[in-house]
Amino acid sequence: MNLRLVHAMLIGFSAALAVLFGLWCLNRYGQEDGVGRLIAAIAAFAMSFGLVAYDRWFLRKTRTLR
Amino acid sequence: MEIPYTVEVRRDTGLTNGKIGIWLFLASEVMLFGALFASYILIRTGAPTWPRGDTMLNVPLATVNTIVLISSSVTMVMAWASLMRRRFETYRIYMGLTILCGLAFLVIKYFEYSAHFHEGALPSTNNFLAIYFTLTGLHGLHVAGGMAVNAYFWGPGAKLYKTNPVWFTNRVEHAGLFWHFVDLVWIFLFPTLYLL
């Protein structure tokens, strides 16, 4: 397994973490006042989409690096 | 004496010796952190009460640190990709950014630790803080070690590129594998300690 695949795997885990963090923020938002947690949740979900898009781009761009 | 299989792969393993070495090392690291994670689970499940991480720790700072580390993995892989495409100057820029990200992570961690110590929250205070300082402290040492290796390959170690670019690229890939392992450990540490 080379660095290219390890990086793609790490970004996949990062995207999953962003989803988990977004869910955690939503959970806290339901228990506390203020919209800070809601904004953080939306940012986390957007980050998750961004990471998945980056992962696809990275794998396509580095297809020749083995 | 020449070191064998630095560039060409061994026929029996299908890998260079360096890559076998780094994967064996990472396997031992998985056992080290795995044992500590197992200790955390045992201590937590055996405790009558357990504090919620976000009530004792600074989640916003840790979130910033998570973003910094993920960014550093991107710059690290770009550094390696630059070498694969024989763009040495681009490699230097990306490797420099990786080192700066590592430094930023440690500076943020220093502020986090300082705030805990200022509040009297020490490893001896309770089991949660004991395992928190053990896991994050060991992880911080790994970040510092990875930074030292990266700084060597950014500075004096880069001389090898002139004489043997393929060997140098392989070495940077091995450093990158270690750096990604350190990032992966944080991706598990962050939710375990701060969120759950």
Interface residues (C-beta under 8 A of the other chain):
Chain A: N2 L3 R4 V6 H7 L10 I11 F13 S14 L17 L20 F21 W24 R28 A40 L51 Y54 F58 T62 L65
Chain B: D54 T63 T66 I70 S73 V74 M76 V77 W80 A81 M84 R85 E173 G176 L177 H180 D183 L184 I187 F190 P191 L195
